[in-house]
Amino acid sequence: MSEQVSEQATAQAQRARPETIRAVPVRHPGRWVAAAIIAVLLAMLVHNLATNTRWQGWIINQYLFTSQVLHGLLATLWLTLIAMVIGIVGGVILAVMRLSDNPVVSSSAWVYIWFFRGTPVLVQLIFWYNIAALFPTISIGIPFGPSFHTWSTTTLITTFAASILGLGLNEAAYMAEIVRAGILSVDEGQNEAACALGMRRLLIMRRIVLPQAMRVIIPPTGNETIGMLKTTSLVSVIASFDLLVSVQRIYNANYKVVPLLVVASIWYLVATSILTAGQYYVERHYARGSVRGLPPTPPQKFREFFVRNIGVTHRLPAIPNRDARGGGA
C-alpha cells in the first residue's frame, strides 16, 4: 500500500514539474547569404589575379624596390610629416584663438578656418605655386615703411615650399576644429578648479586641459594623418616630387601604366597600415584613464583565439602544498 502511495506521489510530482524549455538559437539566413556572396567575389578576384596576365606581375616585382620609387616614397613621408607638424601646431593656435574672449582674435581665427576649409586643397596648391604672379618679390621691413631685405618669390617659393604651404595651411584649419572639440569636451570644472589655485590661462591649457583633451583629439588626428599621406599625391599637379610622380616618370618612359600604379598603391597601403597600427596604440595609451579595463590588443586576441580553439595553454607552475612541507594549515 505504501509503495502505491509513493508511486502516485512521484507521478503527481512529475506532472506538476514544468517541462524543460528547449532553447532554439535564432537563425540568421541573411548572414550566410552575405558570407556566400563575399566568398564568391573574393574567389573571382583571386582567380582574376592568378589568370590575368595583363597585370604583369613581373614588372611590379621589378620596380617595387627601385631607388626612384623609394626616393618618391621618402619624399611622400617627408611631405606628410612636415605638413602635419604645421597643421597640428597651427591648429592648436587657431583653436585657442577661437576660444578667446577677444572678439578680434576669435573672429580672425574663424575667418581663417572658413577660408581654408571652404576652398579645395588642389586650388590652394596651384595658388601657392603661382604666387609670384601676384607678388613678384617678398620683402621684410617696417610696415608701410622701408624694407630691409627683398627676395624673389620664384626663388623663395619653390615647388616643395608651395607643396608644404598648400598642405600645411589647409590642414591647420581642420586640426583647429578637432582641437577645439577636444578642448570643449573637458569639463568646465577643471578650469574653475585651476583658476581657484591661481594658475594662468596658458598654464591651465598646457597642463590640465590639453592632456585630458588628447583622448578626443587623437582619433581624428590619426585619420587626418592617413588622409594627408594620400593627399600628398596632389602635388604632382605642380610638378613637385613624391611617390606618384616617381612612378609617373617611369611609366611615361616604358608605358607600363597599370603595373606602376599598382606599385604606388602597394607602398601607400604599407604606409597607411603602419600609421593605422600606430594610431591604435596611441589611442590605447590615452584611453587608460577613461576606461576601467582596456580591450585586448590584436596579438592578445589572436593568442586567446589560438588557446581557446586549438587547446594550447600555458603551463603554470604548481603551488606547493604547505602541509607537505610541514607548515600546517
C-alpha positions in Angstrom: 0.0 0.0 0.0 2.8 2.4 0.9 4.5 1.6 -2.4 1.4 2.5 -4.4 1.1 5.8 -2.5 4.7 6.7 -3.2 4.3 5.9 -6.9 1.3 8.1 -7.1 3.1 10.9 -5.3 6.0 10.6 -7.7 3.7 10.7 -10.7 1.9 13.7 -9.4 5.3 15.4 -8.8 6.4 14.7 -12.3 3.1 16.1 -13.7 3.5 19.2 -11.6 7.1 19.8 -12.7 7.3 22.2 -15.7 8.6 21.0 -18.9 12.2 21.7 -19.8 12.5 24.7 -22.1 14.3 23.8 -25.3 16.1 26.9 -26.4 16.3 27.2 -30.2 19.0 29.6 -31.5 17.8 32.5 -33.7 18.6 31.8 -37.3 20.2 34.4 -39.5 19.9 33.3 -43.1 20.9 36.8 -44.3 24.4 36.4 -42.7 25.0 33.2 -44.6 23.8 34.7 -47.9 26.1 37.7 -47.4 29.0 35.5 -46.5 28.4 33.4 -49.6 28.3 36.4 -51.8 31.5 37.8 -50.3 33.2 34.4 -50.7 32.2 34.2 -54.4 33.5 37.8 -55.0 36.8 37.0 -53.3 37.2 33.8 -55.3 36.6 35.7 -58.5 39.2 38.3 -57.6 41.8 35.7 -56.7 41.1 33.9 -59.9 41.4 37.1 -62.0 44.7 37.9 -60.3 46.0 34.4 -60.9 45.0 34.1 -64.5 45.0 37.6 -66.0 48.5 38.2 -67.5 47.7 41.8 -68.1 48.6 42.6 -64.5 52.2 42.0 -65.5 53.3 40.9 -62.0 57.0 40.7 -63.1 57.0 44.4 -63.8 55.6 45.0 -60.3 58.4 43.0 -58.8 61.0 44.7 -61.0 60.1 48.3 -59.9 58.8 47.7 -56.3 62.2 48.3 -54.7 63.9 50.5 -57.2 65.7 53.6 -56.0 63.5 56.0 -57.8 60.3 54.6 -56.3 61.9 54.5 -52.8 63.0 58.1 -53.1 59.4 59.1 -54.1 58.1 57.2 -51.0 60.6 59.0 -48.8 59.5 62.4 -50.3 55.9 61.5 -49.6 56.7 60.7 -46.0 58.6 63.9 -45.6 55.7 65.9 -47.0 53.3 64.2 -44.7 55.4 64.8 -41.6 56.1 68.4 -42.3 52.5 69.2 -43.3 51.1 67.5 -40.2 53.5 69.3 -37.9 52.5 72.7 -39.4 48.8 71.6 -39.3 48.9 70.4 -35.7 50.8 73.4 -34.4 48.7 75.8 -36.4 45.5 74.0 -35.4 46.3 74.3 -31.6 47.0 78.0 -32.0 43.8 78.6 -34.1 41.7 76.6 -31.6 42.9 78.7 -28.7 42.2 81.8 -30.7 38.7 80.6 -31.5 38.0 80.2 -27.8 39.5 83.5 -26.8 37.3 86.2 -25.2 38.8 88.8 -27.5 36.4 89.2 -30.5 39.1 90.3 -32.9 41.3 87.3 -32.2 38.3 84.9 -32.3 36.9 86.4 -35.5 40.4 86.2 -37.2 40.7 82.5 -36.4 37.1 81.9 -37.6 37.8 83.7 -41.0 41.0 81.6 -41.5 39.2 78.4 -40.8 36.3 79.4 -43.0 38.5 80.3 -45.9 40.9 77.3 -45.9 38.1 74.8 -45.3 35.9 76.4 -47.9 38.4 76.2 -50.8 39.8 72.9 -52.3 43.3 72.0 -51.3 44.2 71.5 -55.0 43.3 75.1 -55.7 45.4 76.2 -52.8 48.4 74.2 -54.1 48.1 75.8 -57.5 47.7 79.2 -55.9 50.9 78.9 -53.9 52.8 77.6 -56.9 51.8 80.7 -58.9 52.1 83.2 -56.1 54.9 85.0 -57.9 52.3 86.3 -60.4 50.6 88.2 -57.6 53.7 89.1 -55.5 56.9 89.1 -57.7 59.0 89.9 -54.6 58.8 89.3 -50.9 60.4 91.8 -48.5 60.9 92.3 -44.8 60.9 95.6 -43.1 58.8 98.2 -41.3 55.1 98.1 -42.1 54.2 100.9 -44.6 57.9 101.9 -44.4 61.3 101.0 -45.8 62.2 97.3 -46.4 65.4 95.8 -45.1 65.7 92.9 -47.5 63.9 91.6 -50.6 63.7 88.1 -52.1 62.5 86.9 -55.4 59.3 85.0 -54.9 60.1 82.4 -57.6 63.4 81.7 -55.7 61.8 81.6 -52.3 58.6 79.7 -53.0 59.9 76.5 -54.7 57.7 73.6 -55.7 58.5 71.9 -52.4 57.7 75.1 -50.4 54.4 75.5 -52.3 53.5 71.9 -51.5 54.2 72.4 -47.8 52.3 75.7 -47.7 49.3 74.3 -49.5 49.1 71.1 -47.5 50.1 72.5 -44.1 48.0 75.6 -44.0 44.9 73.7 -45.2 45.4 71.0 -42.6 45.7 73.7 -39.8 42.1 74.7 -40.5 40.8 71.2 -40.0 43.0 70.5 -37.0 41.8 73.7 -35.4 38.2 72.3 -35.3 39.5 68.9 -34.0 41.5 70.5 -31.2 38.6 72.9 -30.3 36.2 69.9 -30.0 38.7 68.2 -27.7 39.1 71.3 -25.5 35.3 71.7 -25.2 35.0 68.0 -24.2 36.9 68.7 -20.9 34.6 69.6 -18.0 34.4 73.3 -17.2 35.0 72.5 -13.6 38.6 71.6 -14.4 39.2 75.3 -15.5 37.4 76.6 -12.4 39.5 74.5 -10.1 42.7 75.5 -11.8 41.7 79.2 -11.7 41.0 78.8 -7.9 44.6 77.6 -7.5 45.9 80.7 -9.1 47.0 79.1 -12.4 47.2 81.2 -15.5 45.2 80.5 -18.6 48.1 79.2 -20.8 49.3 77.0 -17.9 45.8 75.6 -17.5 45.6 74.9 -21.2 49.0 73.2 -21.3 49.0 71.2 -18.0 45.3 70.4 -17.5 43.0 70.9 -20.5 45.1 69.6 -23.4 46.3 66.3 -21.7 42.6 65.4 -21.0 41.5 66.5 -24.4 44.0 64.2 -26.1 41.6 61.3 -25.8 39.2 63.1 -28.1 41.9 64.7 -30.3 44.0 61.6 -31.1 41.5 59.5 -33.2 40.6 62.2 -35.8 44.2 63.4 -35.9 45.2 59.9 -36.8 42.6 59.9 -39.6 43.9 63.3 -40.8 47.5 61.9 -40.9 46.4 59.0 -43.0 44.4 61.3 -45.2 47.4 63.6 -45.6 49.6 60.8 -46.7 47.2 60.2 -49.6 46.6 63.9 -50.3 50.3 64.4 -51.0 49.7 62.8 -54.4 48.1 66.1 -55.4 51.5 67.8 -55.5 52.1 66.1 -58.8 49.9 68.8 -60.4 52.5 71.5 -59.5 55.4 69.3 -60.7 56.6 68.5 -57.2 58.2 65.2 -56.4 56.5 62.4 -54.5 55.7 58.7 -54.8 53.1 59.2 -57.5 55.4 61.4 -59.5 58.2 58.9 -59.3 56.0 56.1 -60.8 54.6 58.6 -63.4 58.1 59.3 -64.7 58.7 55.6 -65.0 55.5 54.7 -66.9 55.9 57.8 -69.1 59.1 56.1 -70.3 58.0 52.5 -70.6 54.2 52.9 -71.0 53.5 50.3 -68.3 50.9 52.4 -66.5 48.8 49.8 -64.6 51.8 47.9 -63.1 53.4 51.1 -61.9 50.2 52.4 -60.4 50.0 49.0 -58.5 53.5 49.6 -57.2 52.4 53.0 -55.9 49.3 51.6 -54.4 51.3 48.9 -52.6 53.5 51.4 -50.9 50.6 53.6 -50.0 48.9 50.6 -48.4 52.1 49.7 -46.5 52.5 53.3 -45.1 48.8 53.7 -44.2 48.8 50.3 -42.4 51.8 51.3 -40.3 50.1 54.6 -39.4 46.9 52.8 -38.6 48.7 50.4 -36.2 50.5 53.4 -34.6 47.2 55.2 -34.2 45.7 52.2 -32.5 48.3 52.1 -29.8 48.4 55.8 -29.3 44.6 55.8 -28.8 45.0 52.9 -26.3 47.6 54.9 -24.4 45.4 57.9 -23.9 42.4 55.8 -23.1 43.9 54.4 -20.0 42.4 56.9 -17.6 38.9 56.8 -19.1 38.0 53.1 -19.0 38.4 50.5 -16.3 39.8 47.8 -18.5 41.5 48.2 -21.8 40.3 45.9 -24.6 42.8 43.3 -25.7 45.2 44.1 -28.5 45.1 42.2 -31.8 48.1 39.9 -30.7 46.2 39.2 -27.5 43.0 38.4 -29.3 44.9 36.1 -31.6 46.6 34.3 -28.7 43.2 34.0 -26.9 41.6 32.6 -30.1 44.5 30.2 -30.6 44.3 28.9 -27.0 40.6 28.6 -27.0 40.2 26.8 -30.3 43.4 24.8 -30.6 43.7 23.9 -26.9 47.2 25.2 -26.3 47.5 26.5 -22.8 50.4 27.9 -20.8 51.5 25.6 -18.1 51.6 27.5 -14.8 53.9 26.3 -12.0 52.2 24.2 -9.4 51.6 25.8 -6.0 53.5 23.8 -3.3 51.4 22.3 -0.6 52.2 23.8 2.8 51.1 20.7 4.6 53.6 18.6 2.7 56.4 20.9 3.9 55.2 20.7 7.5 54.0 24.3 7.6 50.5 23.4 8.8 47.1 24.7 7.6 
